[in-house]
Amino acid sequence: VFGKDITLLLTLNNLSTDCKTVKVDMSASTVLYTRRTVTEILKATTSVDLGSKQGKHIRLKIPYSYYGKYLTTDKRIQVTALCEVMHRQGLKLLVEKTIILEDTNIIIKVPRRVVVNKAATVEISYANPLPEPVSRCVLLVTLMNQQVKIHLARLAPRERSKIYFEFTPRKAGPLQLQVDFSCDKFSHVKGFVTIAVAPA
């Protein structure tokens, strides 16, 4: 989840009866969806001794403070581990993992019954998933081909808040409500819901 520390586990298994020493070069970078690297955020090297048929874990932690300011709107981190068996000429293995960080959900609550030409109130709940405050918060609400921009108060670390939005549907049938939340530390956290409007 975006805003939380990421913990990864690399598992190494020695499938032979010989003892082996494996050098592991690990790195993590923020990337675009095209896999193009934006910024390297972590680099670590370690060495592991594996006995006959032995398996070991290497734990890798990427704190939010390492990746937060380098993420793009794609919210992707590419982690690679280059494992080299020492004293074995050219025996290397590359392990890759792409992590797509989840946004905290925008929660939209709609009344059970929405009727044509009657005012209805929607509850929109939004959150700051980060361990630091955020400001310049803006909610963009799109409904019935209209956009409303709502400027919100700053949010404390991990704070959730809500607003109430009133509208009057003009025709029966499905109606899509879209919400886009942005602030100074991240942008374009989206939520949407389809509202079934009943005839009067």
Contact map, one row per residue, 1 for C-alpha under 8 A:
11110000000000000000000000000000000000000000000000000000000000000000000000000000000000000000000000001111000000000000000000000000000000000000000000000000000000000000000000000000000000000000000000000000
11110000000000000000000000000000000000000000000000000000000000000000000000100000000000000000000000001111000000000000000000000000110000000000000000000000000000000000000000000000000000000000000000000000
11111000000000000000000000000000000000000000000000000000000000010001000000000000000000000000000000000000000000000000000000000000111000000000000000000000000000000000000000000000000000000000000000000000
11111100000000000000000000000000000000000000000000000000000000110000000000000000000000000000000000000000000000000000000000000000110000000000000000000000000000000000000000000000000000000000000000000000
00111110000000000000000000000000000000000000000000000000000011110000000000000000000000000000000000000000000000000000000000000000000000000000000000000000000000000000000000000000000000000000000000000000
00011111000000000000000000000000000000000000000000000000000011110000000000000000000000000000000000000000000000000000000000000000000000000000000000000000000000000000000000000000000000000000000000000000
00001111100000000000000000000000000000000000000000000000001111000000000000000000000000000000000000000000000000000000000000000000000000000000000000000000000000000000000000000000000000000000000000000000
00000111110000000000000000000000000000000000000000000000001110000000000000000000000000000000000000000000000000000000000000000000000000000000000000000000000000000000000000000000000000000000000000000000
00000011111000000000000000000000000000000000000000000000111100000000000000000000000000000000000000000000000000000000000000000000000000000000000000000000000000000000000000000000000000000000000000000000
00000001111100000000000000000000000000000000000000000000111100000000000000000000000000000000000000000000000000000000000000000000000000000000000000000000000000000000000000000000000000000000000000000000
00000000111110000000000000000000000000000000000000000011110000000000000000000000000000000000000000000000000000000000000000000000000000000000000000000000000000000000000000000000000000000000000000000000
00000000011111000000000000000000000000000000000000000011110000000000000000000000000000000000000000000000000000000000000000000000000000000000000000000000000000000000000000000000000000000000000000000000
00000000001111100000000000000000000000000000000001001111000000000000000000000000000000000000000000000000000000000000000000000000000000000000000000000000000000000000000000000000000000000000000000000000
00000000000111111011000000000000000000000000000001111110000000000000000000000000000000000000000000000000000000000000000000000000000000000000000000000000000000000000000000000000000000000000000000000000
00000000000011111000000000000000000000000000000000011100000000000000000000000000000000000000000000000000000000000000000000000000000000000000000000000000000000000000000000000000000000000000000000000000
00000000000001111110000000000000000000000000000000011000000000000000000000000000000000000000000000000000000000000000000000000000000000000000000000000000000000000000000000000000000000000000000000000000
00000000000001111110000000000000000000000000000000111000000000000000000000000000000000000000000000000000000000000000000000000000000000000000000000000000000000000000000000000000000000000000000000000000
00000000000000011111000000000000000000000000000000111000000000000000000000000000000000000000000000000000000000000000000000000000000000000000000000000000000000000000000000000000000000000000000000000000
00000000000001011111100000000000000000000000000011110000000000000000000000000000000000000000000000000000000000000000000000000000000000000000000000000000000000000000000000000000000000000000000000000000
00000000000001000111110000000000000000000000000011100000000000000000000000000000000011000000000000000000000000000000000000000000000000000000000000000000000000000000000000000000000000000000000000000000
00000000000000000011111000000000000000000000001111000000000000000000000000000000000011000000000000000000000000000000000000000000000000000000000000000000000000000000000000000000000000000000000000000000
00000000000000000001111100000000000000000000001111000000000000000000000000000000001111000000000000000000000000000000000000000000000000000000000000000000000000000000000000000000000000000000000000000000
00000000000000000000111110000000000000000000111100000000000000000000000000000000001111000000000000000000000000000000000000000000000000000000000000000000000000000000000000000000000000000000000000000000
00000000000000000000011111000000000000000000111100000000000000000000000000000000111100000000000000000000000000000000000000000000000000000000000000000000000000000000000000000000000000000000000000000000
00000000000000000000001111100000000000000011110000000000000000000000000000000000111000000000000000000000000000000000000000000000000000000000000000000000000000000000000000000000000000000000000000000000
00000000000000000000000111110000000000000111100000000000000000000000000000000011110000000000000000000000000000000000000000000000000000000000000000000000000000000000000000000000000000000000000000000000
00000000000000000000000011111000000000011111000000000000000000000000000000000011100000000000000000000000000000000000000000000000000000000000000000000000000000000000000000000000000000000000000000000000
00000000000000000000000001111100000000011110000000000000000000000000000000001111000000000000000000000000000000000000000000000000000000000000000000000000000000000000000000000000000000000000000000000000
00000000000000000000000000111110000011111100000000000000000000000000000000001110000000000000000000000000000000000000000000000000000000000000000000000000000000000000000000000000000000000000000000000000
00000000000000000000000000011111000011111000000000000000000000000010011100111100000000000000000000000000000000000000000000000000000000000000000000000000000000000000000000000000000000000000000000000000
00000000000000000000000000001111111111100000000000000000000000000000001101111100000000000000000000000000000000000000000000000000000000000000000000000000000000000000000000000000000000000000000000000000
00000000000000000000000000000111111111000000000000000000000000000000000101110000000000000000000000000000000000000000000000000000000000000000000000000000000000000000000000000000000000000000000000000000
00000000000000000000000000000011111100000000000000000000000000000000000001010000000000000000000000000000000000000000000000000000000000000000000000000000000000000000000000000000000000000000000000000000
00000000000000000000000000000011111100000000000000000000000000000000000000000000000000000000000000000000000000000000000000000000000000000000000000000000000000000000000000000000000000000000000000000000
00000000000000000000000000000011111110000000000000000000000000000000000000000100000000000000000000000000000000000000000000000000000000000000000000000000000000000000000000000000000000000000000000000000
00000000000000000000000000000011111111000000000000000000000000000000000000000000000000000000000000000000000000000000000000000000000000000000000000000000000000000000000000000000000000000000000000000000
00000000000000000000000000001111001111110000000000000000000000000000000000000000000000000000000000000000000000000000000000000000000000000000000000000000000000000000000000000000000000000000000000000000
00000000000000000000000000001111000111110000000000000000000000000000010000000000000000000000000000000000000000000000000000000000000000000000000000000000000000000000000000000000000000000000000000000000
00000000000000000000000000001110000011111000000000000000000000000000010000000000000000000000000000000000000000000000000000000000000000000000000000000000000000000000000000000000000000000000000000000000
00000000000000000000000000111100000011111110000000000000000000000000000000000000000000000000000000000000000000000000000000000000000000000000000000000000000000000000000000000000000000000000000000000000
00000000000000000000000000111100000000111110000000000000000000000110010000000000000000000000000000000000000000000000000000000000000000000000000000000000000000000000000000000000000000000000000000000000
00000000000000000000000001111000000000011111000000000000000001000100000000000000000000000000000000000000000000000000000000000000000000000000000000000000000000000000000000000000000000000000000000000000
00000000000000000000000011110000000000011111100000000000000000000000000000000000000000000000000000000000000000000000000000000000000000000000000000000000000000000000000000000000000000000000000000000000
00000000000000000000000011100000000000000111110000000000000000000000000000000000000000000000000000000000000000000000000000000000000000000000000000000000000000000000000000000000000000000000000000000000
00000000000000000000001111000000000000000011111000000000000000000000000000000000000000000000000000000000000000000000000000000000000000000000000000000000000000000000000000000000000000000000000000000000
00000000000000000000001110000000000000000001111100000000000000000000000000000000000000000000000000000000000000000000000000000000000000000000000000000000000000000000000000000000000000000000000000000000
00000000000000000000111100000000000000000000111110000000000000000000000000000000000000000000000000000000000000000000000000000000000000000000000000000000000000000000000000000000000000000000000000000000
00000000000000000000111100000000000000000000011111000000000000000000000000000000000000000000000000000000000000000000000000000000000000000000000000000000000000000000000000000000000000000000000000000000
00000000000000000011110000000000000000000000001111100000000000000000000000000000000000000000000000000000000000000000000000000000000000000000000000000000000000000000000000000000000000000000000000000000
00000000000011000011110000000000000000000000000111111111000000000000000000000000000000000000000000000000000000000000000000000000000000000000000000000000000000000000000000000000000000000000000000000000
00000000000001001111000000000000000000000000000011111100000000000000000000000000000000000000000000000000000000000000000000000000000000000000000000000000000000000000000000000000000000000000000000000000
00000000000001111110000000000000000000000000000001111100000000000000000000000000000000000000000000000000000000000000000000000000000000000000000000000000000000000000000000000000000000000000000000000000
00000000000011111100000000000000000000000000000001111110000000000000000000000000000000000000000000000000000000000000000000000000000000000000000000000000000000000000000000000000000000000000000000000000
00000000000011100000000000000000000000000000000001111111000000000000000000000000000000000000000000000000000000000000000000000000000000000000000000000000000000000000000000000000000000000000000000000000
00000000001111000000000000000000000000000000000001001111100000000000000000000000000000000000000000000000000000000000000000000000000000000000000000000000000000000000000000000000000000000000000000000000
00000000001110000000000000000000000000000000000001000111110000000000000000000000000000000000000000000000000000000000000000000000000000000000000000000000000000000000000000000000000000000000000000000000
00000000111100000000000000000000000000000000000000000011111000000000000000000000000000000000000000000000000000000000000000000000000000000000000000000000000000000000000000000000000000000000000000000000
00000000111100000000000000000000000000000000000000000001111100000000000000000000000000000000000000000000000000000000000000000000000000000000000000000000000000000000000000000000000000000000000000000000
00000011110000000000000000000000000000000000000000000000111110000000000000000000000000000000000000000000000000000000000000000000000000000000000000000000000000000000000000000000000000000000000000000000
00000011110000000000000000000000000000000000000000000000011111000000000000000000000000000000000000000000000000000000000000000000000000000000000000000000000000000000000000000000000000000000000000000000
00001111000000000000000000000000000000000000000000000000001111100000000000000000000000000000000000000000000000000000000000000000000000000000000000000000000000000000000000000000000000000000000000000000
00001110000000000000000000000000000000000100000000000000000111110110000000000000000000000000000000000000000000000000000000000000000000000000000000000000000000000000000000000000000000000000000000000000
00011100000000000000000000000000000000000000000000000000000011111110000000000000000000000000000000000000000000000000000000000000000000000000000000000000000000000000000000000000000000000000000000000000
00111100000000000000000000000000000000000000000000000000000001111111000000000000000000000000000000000000000000000000000000000000000000000000000000000000000000000000000000000000000000000000000000000000
00000000000000000000000000000000000000000000000000000000000000111111100000000000000000000000000000000000000000000000000000000000000000000000000000000000000000000000000000000000000000000000000000000000
00000000000000000000000000000000000000001100000000000000000001111111100000000000000000000000000000000000000000000000000000000000000000000000000000000000000000000000000000000000000000000000000000000000
00000000000000000000000000000100000000001000000000000000000001111111111000000000000000000000000000000000000000000000000000000000000000000000000000000000000000000000000000000000000000000000000000000000
00100000000000000000000000000000000000000000000000000000000000011111111000000000000000000000000000000000000000000000000000000000000000000000000000000000000000000000000000000000000000000000000000000000
00000000000000000000000000000000000000000000000000000000000000001111111000000000000000000000000000000000000000000000000000000000000000000000000000000000000000000000000000000000000000001000000000000000
00000000000000000000000000000100000001101000000000000000000000000011111100000000000000000000000000000000000000000000000000000000000000000000000000000000000000000000000000000000000000000000000000000000
00000000000000000000000000000110000000000000000000000000000000000011111111111000000000000000000000000000000000000000000000000000000000000000000000000000000000000000000000000000000000000000000000000000
00000000000000000000000000000111000000000000000000000000000000000000011111110000000000000000000000000000000000000000000000000000000000000000000000000000000000000000000000000000000000000000000000000000
00000000000000000000000000000000000000000000000000000000000000000000001111100000000000000000000000000000000000000000000000000000000000000000000000000000000000000000000000000000000000000111000000000000
00000000000000000000000000000011100000000000000000000000000000000000001111110000000000000000000000010000000000000000000000000000000000000000000000000000000000000000000000000000000000000000000000000000
01000000000000000000000000000111000000000000000000000000000000000000001111111000000000000000000000011100000000000000000000000000000000000000000000000000000000000000000000000000000000000000000000000000
00000000000000000000000000000111100000000000000000000000000000000000001101111100000000000000000001111000000000000000000000000000000000000000000000000000000000000000000000000000000000000000000000000000
00000000000000000000000000011110000000000000000000000000000000000000001000111110000000000000000001111000000000000000000000000000000000000000000000000000000000000000000000000000000000000000000000000000
00000000000000000000000000011110001000000000000000000000000000000000000000011111000000000000000111100000000000000000000000000000000000000000000000000000000000000000000000000000000000000000000000000000
00000000000000000000000001111000000000000000000000000000000000000000000000001111100000000000000111100000000000000000000000000000000000000000000000000000000000000000000000000000000000000000000000000000
00000000000000000000000001110000000000000000000000000000000000000000000000000111110000000000011110000000000000000000000000000000000000000000000000000000000000000000000000000000000000000000000000000000
00000000000000000000000111100000000000000000000000000000000000000000000000000011111000000000011100000000000000000000000000000000000000000000000000000000000000000000000000000000000000000000000000000000
00000000000000000000000111000000000000000000000000000000000000000000000000000001111100000001111000000000000000000000000000000000000000000000000000000000000000000000000000000000000000000000000000000000
00000000000000000000011110000000000000000000000000000000000000000000000000000000111110000001111000000000000000000000000000000000000000000000000000000000000000000000000000000000000000000000000000000000
00000000000000000000011100000000000000000000000000000000000000000000000000000000011111000111100000000000000000000000000000000000000000000000000000000000000000000000000000000000000000000000000000000000
00000000000000000001111000000000000000000000000000000000000000000000000000000000001111110011000000000000000000000000000000000000000000000000000000000000000000000000000000000000000000000000000000000000
00000000000000000001111000000000000000000000000000000000000000000000000000000000000111111010000000000000000000000000000000000000000000000000000000000000000000000000000000000000000000000000000000000000
00000000000000000000000000000000000000000000000000000000000000000000000000000000000011111000000000000000000000000000000000000000000000000000000000000000000000000000000000000000000000000000000000000000
00000000000000000000000000000000000000000000000000000000000000000000000000000000000011111110000000000000000000000000000000000000000000000000000000000000000000000000000000000000000000000000000000000000
00000000000000000000000000000000000000000000000000000000000000000000000000000000000001111110000000000000000000000000000000000000000000000000000000000000000000000000000000000000000000000000000000000000
00000000000000000000000000000000000000000000000000000000000000000000000000000000000100011111000000000000000000000000000000000000000000000000000000000000000000000000000000000000000000000000000000000000
00000000000000000000000000000000000000000000000000000000000000000000000000000000000111011111100000000000000000000000000000000000000000000000000000000000000000000000000000000000000000000000000000000000
00000000000000000000000000000000000000000000000000000000000000000000000000000000011110000111110000000000000000000000000000000000000000000000000000000000000000000000000000000000000000000000000000000000
00000000000000000000000000000000000000000000000000000000000000000000000000000000011100000011111000000000000000000000000000000000000000000000000000000000000000000000000000000000000000000000000000000000
00000000000000000000000000000000000000000000000000000000000000000000000000000001111000000001111100000000000000000000000000000000000000000000000000000000000000000000000000000000000000000000000000000000
00000000000000000000000000000000000000000000000000000000000000000000000000000001111000000000111110000000000000000000000000000000000000000000000000000000000000000000000000000000000000000000000000000000
00000000000000000000000000000000000000000000000000000000000000000000000000000111100000000000011111000000000000000000000000000000000000000000000000000000000000000000000000000000000000000000000000000000
00000000000000000000000000000000000000000000000000000000000000000000000000000111000000000000001111100000000000000000000000000000000000000000000000000000000000000000000000000000000000000000000000000000
00000000000000000000000000000000000000000000000000000000000000000000000000011110000000000000000111110000000000000000000000000000000000000000000000000000000000000000000000000000000000000000000000000000
00000000000000000000000000000000000000000000000000000000000000000000000000011110000000000000000011111000000000000000000000000000000000000000000000000000000000000000000000000000000000000000000000000000
00000000000000000000000000000000000000000000000000000000000000000000000001111000000000000000000001111100000000000000000000000000000000000000000000000000000000000000000000000000000000000000000000000000
11000000000000000000000000000000000000000000000000000000000000000000000000111000000000000000000000111110000000000000000000000000000000000000000000000000000000000000000000000000000000000000000000000000
11000000000000000000000000000000000000000000000000000000000000000000000000100000000000000000000000011111000000000000000000000000000000000000000000000000000000000000000000000000000000000000000000000000
11000000000000000000000000000000000000000000000000000000000000000000000000000000000000000000000000001111100000000000000000000000000000000000000000000000000000000000000000000000000000000000100000000000
11000000000000000000000000000000000000000000000000000000000000000000000000000000000000000000000000000111110000000000000000000011100000000000000000000000000000000000000000000000000000000000100000000000
00000000000000000000000000000000000000000000000000000000000000000000000000000000000000000000000000000011111000000000000000000110000000000000000000000000000000000000000000000000000000000000111000000000
00000000000000000000000000000000000000000000000000000000000000000000000000000000000000000000000000000001111100000000000000011110000000000000000000000000000000000000000000000000001000000000111000000000
00000000000000000000000000000000000000000000000000000000000000000000000000000000000000000000000000000000111110000000000000011100000000000000000000000000000000000000000000000000000000000000001000000000
00000000000000000000000000000000000000000000000000000000000000000000000000000000000000000000000000000000011111000000000001111000000000000000000000000000000000000000000000000000000000000000001110000000
00000000000000000000000000000000000000000000000000000000000000000000000000000000000000000000000000000000001111100000000001110000000000000000000000000000000000000000000000000000000000000000000000000000
00000000000000000000000000000000000000000000000000000000000000000000000000000000000000000000000000000000000111110000000011100000000000000000000000000000000000000000000000000000000000000000000000100000
00000000000000000000000000000000000000000000000000000000000000000000000000000000000000000000000000000000000011111100000111000000000000000000000000000000000000000000000000000000000000000000000000000000
00000000000000000000000000000000000000000000000000000000000000000000000000000000000000000000000000000000000001111100000000000000000000000000000000000000000000000000000000000000000000000000000000000000
00000000000000000000000000000000000000000000000000000000000000000000000000000000000000000000000000000000000000111110000000000000000000000000000000000000000000000000000000000000000000000000000000001100
00000000000000000000000000000000000000000000000000000000000000000000000000000000000000000000000000000000000000111111010100000000000000000000000000000000000000000000000000000000000000000000000000111100
00000000000000000000000000000000000000000000000000000000000000000000000000000000000000000000000000000000000000001111110100000000000000000000000000000000000000000000000010010000000000000000000000001111
00000000000000000000000000000000000000000000000000000000000000000000000000000000000000000000000000000000000000000111110000000000000000000000000000000000000000000000000111110000000000000000000000001111
00000000000000000000000000000000000000000000000000000000000000000000000000000000000000000000000000000000000000000011111000000000000000000000000000000000000000000000000111100000000000000000000000000001
00000000000000000000000000000000000000000000000000000000000000000000000000000000000000000000000000000000000000000111111100000000000000000000000000000000000000000000000110000000000000000000000000000000
00000000000000000000000000000000000000000000000000000000000000000000000000000000000000000000000000000000000000000000111110000000000000000000000000000000000000000000011110000000000000000000000000000000
00000000000000000000000000000000000000000000000000000000000000000000000000000000000000000000000000000000000000100110011111000000000000000000000000000000000000000000011100000000000000000000000000000000
00000000000000000000000000000000000000000000000000000000000000000000000000000000000000000000000000000000000001100000001111100000000000000000000000000000000000000001111000000000000000000000000000000000
00000000000000000000000000000000000000000000000000000000000000000000000000000000000000000000000000000000000111100000000111110000000000000000000000000000000000000001110000000000000000000000000000000000
00000000000000000000000000000000000000000000000000000000000000000000000000000000000000000000000000000000000111000000000011111000000000000000000000000000000000000111100000000000000000000000000000000000
00000000000000000000000000000000000000000000000000000000000000000000000000000000000000000000000000000000011110000000000001111100000000000000000000000000000000000111100000000000000000000000000000000000
00000000000000000000000000000000000000000000000000000000000000000000000000000000000000000000000000000000011100000000000000111110000000000000000000000000000000011110000000000000000000000000000000000000
00000000000000000000000000000000000000000000000000000000000000000000000000000000000000000000000000000000111000000000000000011111000000000000000000000000000000011100000000000000000010000000000000000000
00000000000000000000000000000000000000000000000000000000000000000000000000000000000000000000000000000001110000000000000000001111100000000000000000000000001001111000000000000000000000000000000000000000
00000000000000000000000000000000000000000000000000000000000000000000000000000000000000000000000000000001000000000000000000000111110011000000000000000000001111110000000000000000000000000000000000000000
01110000000000000000000000000000000000000000000000000000000000000000000000000000000000000000000000000001000000000000000000000011111000000000000000000000000011100000000000000000000000000000000000000000
01110000000000000000000000000000000000000000000000000000000000000000000000000000000000000000000000000000000000000000000000000001111110000000000000000000000011000000000000000000000000000000000000000000
00100000000000000000000000000000000000000000000000000000000000000000000000000000000000000000000000000000000000000000000000000000111110000000000000000000000011000000000000000000000000000000000000000000
00000000000000000000000000000000000000000000000000000000000000000000000000000000000000000000000000000000000000000000000000000000011111000000000000000000000111000000000000000000000000000000000000000000
00000000000000000000000000000000000000000000000000000000000000000000000000000000000000000000000000000000000000000000000000000001011111100000000000000000011110000000000000000000000000000000000000000000
00000000000000000000000000000000000000000000000000000000000000000000000000000000000000000000000000000000000000000000000000000001000111111000000000000000011110000000000000000000000000111000000000000000
00000000000000000000000000000000000000000000000000000000000000000000000000000000000000000000000000000000000000000000000000000000000011111000000000000000111000000000000000000000000000111000000000000000
00000000000000000000000000000000000000000000000000000000000000000000000000000000000000000000000000000000000000000000000000000000000001111100000000000011110000000000000000000000000001110000000000000000
00000000000000000000000000000000000000000000000000000000000000000000000000000000000000000000000000000000000000000000000000000000000001111110000000000011110000000000000000000000000011110000000000000000
00000000000000000000000000000000000000000000000000000000000000000000000000000000000000000000000000000000000000000000000000000000000000011111000000001111000000000000000000000000000011100000000000000000
00000000000000000000000000000000000000000000000000000000000000000000000000000000000000000000000000000000000000000000000000000000000000001111100000001111000000000000000000000000001111000000000000000000
00000000000000000000000000000000000000000000000000000000000000000000000000000000000000000000000000000000000000000000000000000000000000000111110000111100000000000000000000000000001110000000000000000000
00000000000000000000000000000000000000000000000000000000000000000000000000000000000000000000000000000000000000000000000000000000000000000011111000111100000000000000000000000000111100000000000000000000
00000000000000000000000000000000000000000000000000000000000000000000000000000000000000000000000000000000000000000000000000000000000000000001111111110000000000000000000000000000111000000000000000000000
00000000000000000000000000000000000000000000000000000000000000000000000000000000000000000000000000000000000000000000000000000000000000000000111111100000000000000000000000000011110000000000000000000000
00000000000000000000000000000000000000000000000000000000000000000000000000000000000000000000000000000000000000000000000000000000000000000000011111000000000000000000000010000011100000000000000000000000
00000000000000000000000000000000000000000000000000000000000000000000000000000000000000000000000000000000000000000000000000000000000000000000011111100000000000000000000000000000000000000000000000000000
00000000000000000000000000000000000000000000000000000000000000000000000000000000000000000000000000000000000000000000000000000000000000000000011111110000000000000000000000000000000000000000000000000000
00000000000000000000000000000000000000000000000000000000000000000000000000000000000000000000000000000000000000000000000000000000000000000001111011111000000000000000000000000000000000000000000000000000
00000000000000000000000000000000000000000000000000000000000000000000000000000000000000000000000000000000000000000000000000000000000000000001110001111100000000000000000000000000000000000000000000000000
00000000000000000000000000000000000000000000000000000000000000000000000000000000000000000000000000000000000000000000000000000000000000000111100000111110000000000000000000000000000000000000000000000000
00000000000000000000000000000000000000000000000000000000000000000000000000000000000000000000000000000000000000000000000000000000000000000111100000011111000000000000000000000000000000000000000000000000
00000000000000000000000000000000000000000000000000000000000000000000000000000000000000000000000000000000000000000000000000000000000000011110000000001111100000000000000000000000000000000000000000000000
00000000000000000000000000000000000000000000000000000000000000000000000000000000000000000000000000000000000000000000000000000000000000011110000000000111110000000000000000000000000000000000000000000000
00000000000000000000000000000000000000000000000000000000000000000000000000000000000000000000000000000000000000000000000000000000000000111000000000000011111000000000000000000000000000000000000000000000
00000000000000000000000000000000000000000000000000000000000000000000000000000000000000000000000000000000000000000000000000000000000011111000000000000001111100000000000000000000000000000000000000000000
00000000000000000000000000000000000000000000000000000000000000000000000000000000000000000000000000000000000000000000000000000011000011100000000000000000111111111000000000000000000000000000000000000000
00000000000000000000000000000000000000000000000000000000000000000000000000000000000000000000000000000000000000000000000000000001000111000000000000000000011111100000000000000000000000000000000000000000
00000000000000000000000000000000000000000000000000000000000000000000000000000000000000000000000000000000000000000000000000000001111111000000000000000000001111100000000000000000000000000000000000000000
00000000000000000000000000000000000000000000000000000000000000000000000000000000000000000000000000000000000000000000000000000011111100000000000000000000001111110000000000000000000000000000000000000000
00000000000000000000000000000000000000000000000000000000000000000000000000000000000000000000000000000000000000000000000000000011100000000000000000000000001111111000000000000000000000000000000000000000
00000000000000000000000000000000000000000000000000000000000000000000000000000000000000000000000000000000000000000000000000001111000000000000000000000000001001111100000000000000000000000000000000000000
00000000000000000000000000000000000000000000000000000000000000000000000000000000000000000000000000000000000000000000000000001110000000000000000000000000001000111110000000000000000000000000000000000000
00000000000000000000000000000000000000000000000000000000000000000000000000000000000000000000000000000000000000000000000000111100000000000000000000000000000000011111000000000000000000000000000000000000
00000000000000000000000000000000000000000000000000000000000000000000000000000000000000000000000000000000000000000000000000111000000000000000000000000000000000001111100000000000000000000000000000000000
00000000000000000000000000000000000000000000000000000000000000000000000000000000000000000000000000000000000000000000000011110000000000000000000000000000000000000111110000000000000000000000000000000000
00000000000000000000000000000000000000000000000000000000000000000000000000000000000000000000000000000000000000000000000011110000000000000000000000000000000000000011111000000000000000000000000000000000
00000000000000000000000000000000000000000000000000000000000000000000000000000000000000000000000000000000000000000000001111000000000000000000000000000000000000000001111100000000000000000000000000000000
00000000000000000000000000000000000000000000000000000000000000000000000000000000000000000000000000000000000000000000001110000000000000000000000000000000000000000000111110000000000000000000000000000000
00000000000000000000000000000000000000000000000000000000000000000000000000000000000000000000000000000000000000000001111100000000000000000000000000000000000000000000011111000000000000000000000000000000
00000000000000000000000000000000000000000000000000000000000000000000000000000000000000000000000000000000000000000011111000000000000000000000000100000000000000000000001111110000000000000000000000001000
00000000000000000000000000000000000000000000000000000000000000000000000000000000000000000000000000000000000000000001100000000000000000000000000000000000000000000000000111110000000000000000000000000000
00000000000000000000000000000000000000000000000000000000000000000000000000000000000000000000000000000000000000000001100000000000000000000000000000000000000000000000000011111000000000000000000000001010
00000000000000000000000000000000000000000000000000000000000000000000000000000000000000000000000000000000000000000011000000000000000000000000000000000000000000000000000011111100000000000000000000011110
00000000000000000000000000000000000000000000000000000000000000000000000000000000000000000000000000000000000000000000000000000000000000000000000000000000000000000000000000111110000000000000000000011110
00000000000000000000000000000000000000000000000000000000000000000000000000000000000000000000000000000000000000000000000000000000000000000000000000000000000000000000000000011111000000000000000001111000
00000000000000000000000000000000000000000000000000000000000000000000000000000000000000000000000000000000000000000000000000000000000000000000001100000000000000000000000000001111100000000000000001111000
00000000000000000000000000000000000000000000000000000000000000000000000000000000000000000000000000000000000000000000000000000000000000000000001100000000000000000000000000000111110000000000000111100000
00000000000000000000000000000000000000000000000000000000000000000000000000000000000000000000000000000000000000000000000000000000000000000000111100000000000000000000000000000011111000000000000111100000
00000000000000000000000000000000000000000000000000000000000000000000000000000000000000000000000000000000000000000000000000000000000000000000111000000000000000000000000000000001111100000000011110000000
00000000000000000000000000000000000000000000000000000000000000000000000000000000000000000000000000000000010000000000000000000000000000000011110000000000000000000000000000000000111110000000011100000000
00000000000000000000000000000000000000000000000000000000000000000000000000000000000000000000000000000000000000000000000000000000000000000011100000000000000000000000000000000000011111000001111000000000
00000000000000000000000000000000000000000000000000000000000000000000000000000000000000000000000000000000000000000000000000000100000000001111000000000000000000000000000000000000001111100011110000000000
00000000000000000000000000000000000000000000000000000000000000000000000000000000000000000000000000000000000000000000000000000000000000011110000000000000000000000000000000000000000111110111100000000000
00000000000000000000000000000000000000000000000000000000000000000000000000000000000000000000000000000000000000000000000000000000000001111100000000000000000000000000000000000000000011111110000000000000
00000000000000000000000000000000000000000000000000000000000000000000000000000000000000000000000000000000000000000000000000000000000001111000000000000000000000000000000000000000000001111110000000000000
00000000000000000000000000000000000000000000000000000000000000000000100000000000000000000000000000000000000000000000000000000000000001100000000000000000000000000000000000000000000000111110000000000000
00000000000000000000000000000000000000000000000000000000000000000000000010000000000000000000000000000000000000000000000000000000000000000000000000000000000000000000000000000000000001111111000000000000
00000000000000000000000000000000000000000000000000000000000000000000000010000000000000000000000000000000000000000000000000000000000000000000000000000000000000000000000000000000000011111111100000000000
00000000000000000000000000000000000000000000000000000000000000000000000010000000000000000000000000000000000000000000000000000000000000000000000000000000000000000000000000000000000111000111110000000000
00000000000000000000000000000000000000000000000000000000000000000000000000000000000000000000000000000011110000000000000000000000000000000000000000000000000000000000000000000000000111000011111000000000
00000000000000000000000000000000000000000000000000000000000000000000000000000000000000000000000000000000110000000000000000000000000000000000000000000000000000000000000000000000011110000001111100000000
00000000000000000000000000000000000000000000000000000000000000000000000000000000000000000000000000000000111100000000000000000000000000000000000000000000000000000000000000000000011100000000111110000000
00000000000000000000000000000000000000000000000000000000000000000000000000000000000000000000000000000000000100000000000000000000000000000000000000000000000000000000000000000001111000000000011111000000
00000000000000000000000000000000000000000000000000000000000000000000000000000000000000000000000000000000000100000000000000000000000000000000000000000000000000000000000000000001110000000000001111100000
00000000000000000000000000000000000000000000000000000000000000000000000000000000000000000000000000000000000000000000000000000000000000000000000000000000000000000000000000000111100000000000000111110000
00000000000000000000000000000000000000000000000000000000000000000000000000000000000000000000000000000000000001000100000000000000000000000000000000000000000000000000000000000111100000000000000011111000
00000000000000000000000000000000000000000000000000000000000000000000000000000000000000000000000000000000000000000100000000000000000000000000000000000000000000000000000000011110000000000000000001111100
00000000000000000000000000000000000000000000000000000000000000000000000000000000000000000000000000000000000000001111000000000000000000000000000000000000000000000000000010111110000000000000000000111110
00000000000000000000000000000000000000000000000000000000000000000000000000000000000000000000000000000000000000001111000000000000000000000000000000000000000000000000000000011000000000000000000000011111
00000000000000000000000000000000000000000000000000000000000000000000000000000000000000000000000000000000000000000011000000000000000000000000000000000000000000000000000000111000000000000000000000001111
00000000000000000000000000000000000000000000000000000000000000000000000000000000000000000000000000000000000000000011100000000000000000000000000000000000000000000000000000000000000000000000000000000111
